[in-house]
Amino acid sequence: MEYGLIGYPLQHSFSKEIHELIKEYLHNDNYNYELCELEEANLISFFKEKNFKAINVTIPYKEKVLKYLNYIDDNAKRIGAVNTIVNNDGKLSGYNTDYYGLLSLIKKHNIEIKDKKVLILGTGGTSKTAYSVVSDLSAFKIMKASRKIDINTYTYDEIYEEFSDVNVIINTTPVGMFPNNDDALIDFDKLNKIDAFIDVIYNPLHTKMAISAKNKGIIAVNGLYMLISQAVYAYKYFLSLDISDEEICALCDKIYDKIYQDKLNIVLIGMPSSGKTSIGKELSLKLNKEFIDTDEEIEKKIKMSIKDYIEKFGEAEFRKVETEVVKEASKRQGFIIATGGGVILNKDNITALNQNSIIYFLNRSLDKLISTKSRPLSSTKEALEKRYNERIDLYLAYADKVIEANGTVKQVTKQILEDFYG
């Protein structure tokens, strides 16, 4: 391995994709970046062999690698964690580009840190990086919270009791990260002066905590831009490049737009017979994204038709199964997802979908919708109209974009593509 990433586990890492785009955009055909999933038992031999030119380091080794280094730059030494190592003729030099990644994220979103009260969630290597960044940005007060009892940290209950006026929260824990997307640490209803929530997690694209913050009007940003920025700064160290911060920022923006769009699901909501499945399949072909129909996934799970299941067990039981299926589908990235007409009846479904998706409401006129006996809740024209009136406000409230869907499949697909590519 010449260049790459060590850590454990790495199966969901975006780093190789990011470095492939760096290679492409900077026209460096001789640069190859690999993922090296390394168990701790093999760490000693890895650093004894030093069979690499330069590497990135991720969880759980950012602090454990320090003892193998011949040189640690002042910033990394102050933080006490390293994520970038360069091999100079057998001499290993350590740097912390996570610092520049988080700093870039904060600046990109114009989040004010100076004179603010900042709460850092977690006590690991990334929390130390966050502490250094906000300290350098002149935060008024910096606190750390953890589930572990420590003399220098607060419990979450203590935060609500003593620091409910915190202004900025930075999550450096893995809570809410794939596959445990339902997990959260913070109840934003108990915080009365919060301006921004910064999440270092990038999978899902938006954690449950970030969505909760955004729903309360709080600035909420994910960790993807930080990940990309630290990677570009690491590349600079890897190859000793003379590249300005402005050039790095422009490259990060370009890579972010590409990866975010690639990872984003397109979710279609709307009434039965509004064209979700047909349009979803067309989008799948146009975008080369896999297609999921949640109703089809439900029928695979229950091993019968939805109509028969509702007649046998009732709508409430069906909705429970629907939520299970929706949550699993929502964890995927880069898919087209067509949902059942009633998916908007449970807000948990929408929270799950929001984590990795843009939601389009296919707003087909009531007079163009068709009732069928295979749909037990809209089997007659009267039932269909009743469902429409019950649901229209929810469709409009939960959609990121509303698409007028009275045209053909190709016409509606074209509208979505034009919006998606902006």
Buried (B, 14 or more C-beta within 10 A) or exposed (E): BBBBBBBBEBEEBBBBBBBBBBBEBBEEEEBBBBBBEBEEEEBEEBBEEBEBBBBBBBBEBBBBBBEBBEBBBEBBBBBBBBBBBBBEEEEBBBBBBBBBBBBBBBBBEEBBBEEBBBBBBBBBBBBBBBBBBBEEBEBEEBBBBBEEEEEEBBBBEEBBEEBEEBBBBBBBBBBBBBEEBBEBBBEBEEBEEBBBBBBBBBBBBBBBBBBBBBEEEBBBBBBBBBBBBBBBBBBBBBBEBEBEEEBBBEBBBBBBEBBBBBBBBBBBBBBBBBBBBBBBBBBBEBBEBEBBBBBBBBBEBBEEBBBEBBEEBEBEEBBEBBBEBBBBBBBBBBBBBBBBBBBBBBEEBBBBBBBBBBBBBBBBEEEEBEBEEEBBBBBEEEBBBEBBEEBBEBBEEBBEEBBEBBBEBEEBBBBBBEBBEE
